[in-house]
Amino acid sequence: MYVIAEIQGQQFKIEQGRRLFVHHIKDVESGATVEFDRILLIDKEGAVTVGAPTVAGAKVVCEVISPLVKGDKVLVFHKKRRKGYRKLNGHRQQFTEVTVKEIVA
């Protein structure tokens, strides 16, 4: 069984016991329980239920493993040829690591 859920603007394929890195969730602590109720699709061994836009009564219960994890550094380099203009910026996205405890469908 798996579900497709929308979490903070991104869609994830969620299965029981899976670890996810979602966009940073403010004001959560390690070990806290978080529920996500925007379930777009449910697949129970081939029986597919598609929401319009979401499936009513379905939710995913997750436990927060780490409230703040930094992703890999992304380098953005700008250059204009023959002008001597170069600029280098770096960015590290912040994530929250959660593990799926239960899928209620």
Backbone torsions as a table, in degrees:
resi	resn	phi	psi	omega
1	MET	NA	135.6	174.1
2	TYR	-144.5	161.8	177.4
3	VAL	-132.9	156.2	170.8
4	ILE	-107.4	119.4	-176.5
5	ALA	-123.7	149.4	175.0
6	GLU	-101.7	118.7	-178.9
7	ILE	-125.1	112.8	178.7
8	GLN	53.1	43.8	175.3
9	GLY	87.7	-4.4	178.3
10	GLN	-116.4	149.7	178.9
11	GLN	-102.1	134.3	-178.3
12	PHE	-127.1	144.1	168.8
13	LYS	-90.0	118.4	-171.2
14	ILE	-116.0	129.9	175.2
15	GLU	-126.0	161.9	-179.1
16	GLN	-60.7	130.7	175.6
17	GLY	81.2	2.8	-176.8
18	ARG	-83.0	145.8	175.0
19	ARG	-93.5	139.0	-180.0
20	LEU	-127.9	147.8	171.6
21	PHE	-112.7	103.8	-178.8
22	VAL	-104.1	163.8	176.0
23	HIS	-55.3	150.3	-174.0
24	HIS	-53.4	127.7	177.1
25	ILE	-102.9	120.8	-177.4
26	LYS	-75.5	152.6	172.8
27	ASP	58.6	40.7	170.7
28	VAL	-120.3	152.7	180.0
29	GLU	-116.7	162.1	178.7
30	SER	-64.8	132.5	-178.0
31	GLY	91.8	-6.9	-179.9
32	ALA	-74.8	156.6	178.4
33	THR	-101.0	133.5	-179.6
34	VAL	-125.2	137.6	178.6
35	GLU	-115.0	137.4	176.2
36	PHE	-119.6	124.8	-173.4
37	ASP	-114.4	3.1	177.4
38	ARG	-89.9	80.1	-179.2
39	ILE	-97.2	121.7	-175.7
40	LEU	-93.7	-29.5	-175.8
41	LEU	-153.4	142.5	176.0
42	ILE	-127.1	133.4	175.9
43	ASP	-123.8	109.2	176.5
44	LYS	-107.4	94.0	178.1
45	GLU	48.6	45.5	176.8
46	GLY	101.7	-19.7	176.8
47	ALA	-86.5	104.8	-173.7
48	VAL	-97.4	131.4	174.3
49	THR	-118.8	122.2	-179.3
50	VAL	-109.4	131.0	-180.0
51	GLY	-82.5	161.0	178.2
52	ALA	-134.1	80.1	-0.6
53	PRO	-86.0	-19.5	-180.0
54	THR	-125.2	162.5	177.3
55	VAL	-86.7	124.2	-176.7
56	ALA	-71.8	135.2	175.5
57	GLY	82.7	-2.5	-179.3
58	ALA	-95.4	144.4	177.0
59	LYS	-157.2	164.4	178.0
60	VAL	-121.6	128.0	178.6
61	VAL	-102.7	124.1	-177.3
62	CYS	-125.6	155.6	174.8
63	GLU	-113.9	135.6	-178.9
64	VAL	-79.0	122.4	176.8
65	ILE	-88.5	-51.1	179.8
66	SER	-138.1	122.0	-175.4
67	PRO	-72.6	-21.5	-179.0
68	LEU	-143.0	113.7	176.4
69	VAL	-127.0	132.9	178.0
70	LYS	-94.4	136.7	179.1
71	GLY	-80.4	-175.1	178.6
72	ASP	-67.5	151.5	179.4
73	LYS	-75.4	131.9	176.7
74	VAL	-108.9	123.7	179.8
75	LEU	-98.9	131.7	178.4
76	VAL	-115.9	117.7	-175.4
77	PHE	-116.9	124.2	177.0
78	HIS	-112.3	138.2	179.2
79	LYS	-149.5	139.1	172.1
80	LYS	-115.7	121.3	-173.4
81	ARG	-68.0	145.5	176.4
82	ARG	63.9	9.9	-179.0
83	LYS	-113.8	-9.7	-178.9
84	GLY	76.5	17.7	-177.3
85	TYR	-100.6	119.2	175.1
86	ARG	-140.7	138.6	177.6
87	LYS	-143.4	132.3	-179.2
88	LEU	-122.7	121.4	176.8
89	ASN	-119.9	145.4	175.6
90	GLY	-120.5	153.1	-179.2
91	HIS	-147.9	136.1	174.1
92	ARG	-123.5	115.9	-179.3
93	GLN	-72.2	143.4	178.4
94	GLN	-97.9	133.5	-179.1
95	PHE	-126.1	163.8	169.5
96	THR	-118.0	129.5	-179.5
97	GLU	-93.8	123.4	179.2
98	VAL	-127.6	156.4	173.6
99	THR	-122.6	141.7	-175.5
100	VAL	-81.7	121.8	179.0
101	LYS	-95.4	-41.0	-173.4
102	GLU	-154.1	143.1	173.5
103	ILE	-115.3	116.4	-179.8
104	VAL	-101.9	114.8	-177.7
105	ALA	-134.6	NA	NA
